[in-house]
């Protein structure tokens, strides 16, 4: 669930081991879908970079559940196909590796646009629906947090909406209680 990824995940340096199997346990990594040529402009090229990353991860015994893929969200106003590339990449990665984590800088989508908050909120829902399970975002934005809880409930990731209800009761989402 997206919120759990926000609250639980952190990348820490572990003591060095002499055993390669032991060395590759207990830490996680973020991998960007770019290579020596820069950020690929289309989904097919980003997915080729992803395949190379996963081949290297397999070679080193890094489980997909310890990898956070960043699809590299770019500005909507300079994109040739809106968010199609992002959604295609997120969906494909999720289908190939259900246990992998997909994270993104949410506000990158709205650079140079007015009322950025609206674009960010809309993108968050669409990206979560495609398979995004964590993000780089403003944790003090109550609207964004409420939207995350609501989207998880709508996607069936919150049994009986208990997390959503709990967040409301705790005052994390909804109108600010005075």
N, C-alpha and C positions, 0 to 999 in steps of 0.2 A: 504494500500500500504506500502511496505517495508520502503521506504524513510520517509514517514510520521511517521512511528513508531520510526524511528531513531530520528527525529527532535522534535516530540511532546511529547513522552512518558517520564514521570519521576515519580518515586515513592516518595511520600511525606507523612510525618506523619501529620495526621489531629487531631484536638482537640478531646479529649475523650468525648463521649456522654453517657448518662444513658439509652438511648433507643437503643436496639439491632439493629432495622431496620435502625435507623439513623447512628449508629456506623459503619455499613457495607456499607456506601456509600462514594464515593469520593476518595477512595484510590485503589491501585492495588497491586497485589502480584505476585511474581515469585515462581513457584512450581517445584522442581526437581523430576524427575522420579526415585527416589531411596527410599529405606526404611531402616529399621534397619539391613537388611542383606547386604546392600551395593548397588552397581549399578547392576541391573539385566542385564544378558548377552544376553537375547533375547527379541524380540519385545513383545511376549505374556506376559512375566513377567513385562515388563515396562508398558504395557497397563493395567495390573491388578493394579499396583501402581496408575496409572492414574485414574482408576475407583474409587479407595479408596479416592483419592484427591477430585474428583468431588462429591462423596457422602458427604464428610465433608463440601465442599463448599456449597452444597445445604442445608445442615443442618444449616449452619450459614447465609444463604441468600446471598451468594456471587455470583453475576452474572458471567457467563462464560466470558463476555466481559471485565471483570476486572482481569482476570487470565492470566498470562504468563507462559506457560508450557515450561520447558527446557528438551528436550529429552536426554540430556547428551551425546553429541558427543564425541566419543572416537577415539583414534589413528587408522588410517587406517592400519598402518603396523602391528598392533597386533590384528586386527579384523578377525574373522573367516569367515565373509561373506561380506566383503567390507562395503558399506554404506547401505546395504539392511535393517538392523535393524532400522537405523535412518529414512530412507524413509518410511518404513512400519509404524513406530510410528507416524511420522509427518502426513502422509496421513490419518491414522485412526483417530487421534485426530481431524484433520480438518473436516473429514466427520461427526463425531459425534457431534461436536460443532463448527459450522461455524464462530461464533463470538469470539471464544477464540483466544488468541494470542499465537504464538509459536516462541520462541526465542532460540538461540543457540550460543555457543562460536565457531565461524566459524573455527578459526585456530587450534582448538583441533584436527581436522581431519588429519592435516599434521605434527604433532609432529614426530620428528626423521626421516623425509624424506628430501631428497635434493630438492631444488627448490620448497619450500613450497608454494610459491605464486601461482603456477600453480594448485596445488591440491586444495587450498582454493578457487580459482576462479571457478574451475569446480564444486566443492561441492556447492558453493553458488547458481549456476544456478539450479542444481538438487534439492536442498533443497527448493528453492523458488517455483519451479514447483510442489513440493509435498505439499506446504502449509506454509512453513516458512514465517513469516511476520515481523520478526525483528531479529537482531543479534548483538552479541558482536564482534566488528571488528575494524580495524584501520580506523577511519574516514578521515585520510589524504591520504589514498591510492586511488589515482585518478582512477586507473584501476578497483578497486573494486566498487567504486561509479559509474563509467561509466557502469559497468556490471549490477549493480542493476537497473539503469535507463533503460538500454537496455532490460533486462529480464522482467521488468514490462511492457514495450511496447509490447514485444513479447507475453506475457501472456494476453494481452488485458486489462491491468489494467491502461493504459495511453491513454485516448481517443485522437485519431488522433496524437499520439506521441508528444503532446504539452509539457509535462513535460521534455521529452528527449530533444526536440529542445530547450526549455528554459534553461535547464542545460548547453547545448552546448554554447548557446549565452552568458550565464553568465560566461563562462569559467570554470565551475565546472568539465566538462568532455572533453575529446579530448585532442589534443596536447596543451601543455602549450603555451599560447600566450605571445610573447615577446614584 
